[in-house]
Amino acid sequence: MSASPVTPLDYIAAGYWQDFLAERPVAGGIAYEAELHHCNLDESLASLQRIDTLLSQIRRDMIKAGLWDEATLLADEHHRNFMVFLGFYAGRILAQQWQYTPHWFGEFELRKRYPVLPLLSDDFYQHMAVIYRDDNKVDAKHNMPSLFFALAPIGLRLFGHIDRPFESVQGGQVASGLYQAVSARLPSVGDNHELPISAAIETANKEAVKTVVPQHNSKDTQANTESINSHFDKEPQTAPELIKTDTLLAKAHSSTVPLEAPSAQTASVKSAPVSLKQTEPKPAVKPVIKESPTPELFTQLLIELKEIEVAQTAGKTEYEQASKILDQFEQYIAKQGKPRAQVNFSQQHLAAKQQALLKLQESANAGNSTAMLRLAMYELLDEGINSNSAEDTISGVEWVQQAASKNDSRAQRLLSKMYYQGFGVPQDMTNGKYWLEQAAQNGHLEAVSLVNQWQQAQALISTQKQEQHSLKRYQLLFAVIIIVAILIFIIV
């Protein structure tokens, strides 16, 4: 998870993408929206090739129709939104390749964060850029921060020609399309300082090996029990309900859908543990990086529930008991690299999760806002106690609202995101801003940073308006003086 603060453009990028997926109209409209859906935007690198083909076709069509005029099209909100949407999409794919959450900066943030960049205020293609990896490191390929000005290759594909060169703000020529521009920034084995992925895969493989190596030489049934206990928390539970859950999870290892499926690597380790290092698979040259199974909205929430302490007066024991079980499910789901709905569990495991959710609900009913938020997450993901999508969504929103009314800054921040993104509630920027400010007032650091950014932006806009107003007054006064002087001259 990135430590960078969320920016206003991040919300716009998420809103564009969710509206596109839901086939909802974007404010202001997007040109060629039907053609974009035909491009099958599946968040793959190949989809960028399809976009480049579409851009080339649009260019040819505009030239044939006599509409190929860059200034005129940039003044059209439909075409601007079209290009901005494609920029957001390309940045999203690039960040996925680096296992990073993309963060977008507008011209104001770029000038403040990277004052050395030679930005031109009148250049539409320099008005936004994405950080697609750890911005504390320098991109060795480009000797610049890991910024991607995604609008530039789009503009070059549409309007570039011998008399209209596109030069990168970071130096050099702009790539001739999104696929080329993104591919040039992909992680590679040669860039070890840039590529944490190989180390991550190796670590994950070692952890998987540790999970399946038996701790004692004993019977197969005992080894199986120890294997499942190495995946789940072996700390003894005091509550009778969770003792029953622990036992159930241990028995579930022999079911048809185990939490840790045996592999060829497992068999190799069991037969020859001495050659453990030799059995570790080498990382691929360019591993396929998949998006997190859990929406960022909730991965951030789970982090905040652990890192931001909010005093609770009731339901603490029940929440701790439930979270021990649910945390283990979350850890397993995170390793799968596929959507949560596609992760399979046995009936025994599902029963264990159901018991933990009931314990979580007990804590929430007692007034524990942390439990309310955790329960809301599962219900908004359609994984709640009732497993009914419509009912769960309503209930999940109500739990978040109830926790927010208790001045829980984590709930208020989550509720602001839901309103900004239209997740579970109708999209409402006014309500989103209100709950963001409430979270900031209650000390939520990210919310404080965002509110400060908004205030700075508003102050800048206000200053610009005042300067423009003053300039108009001076111009008017100067015109009056000239007119009076002319009249005096005529009269005299």
Secondary structure, DSSP 8 states (H G I E B T S, - for coil): ---S---HHHHHHHHHHHHHHTT---TT--TTHHHHHHT---SSHHHHHHHHHHHHHHHHHHHHHT---HHHHHT-HHHHHHHHHHHHHHHHHHHHHTT---EEEEHHHHHHH-TTS---TT-GGGSEEEE-S-TTSEETTTTEESEE-THHHHHHHHH-BTTB--B-TTSSB--SSHHHHHHTTS--TT-TTT--HHHHHHHHHHHHHHHHS-SSS--HHHHHHHHHHHHS--S---SHHHHHHHHHHHHGGGSSS-SS---HHHHHHHH-GGGHHHHS----SS------SS-HHHHHHHHHHHHS----SS-HHHHHHHHHHHHHHHHHHHHH-S-GGG----HHHHHHHHHHHHHHHHHHHTT-HHHHHHHHHHHHTT-SSS--HHHHHHHHHHHHHHHHHTT-HHHHHHHHHHHHHTSSS---HHHHHHHHHHHHHTT-HHHHHHHHHHHHHHHHHHHHHHHHHHHHHHHHHHHHHHHHHHHHHHH-
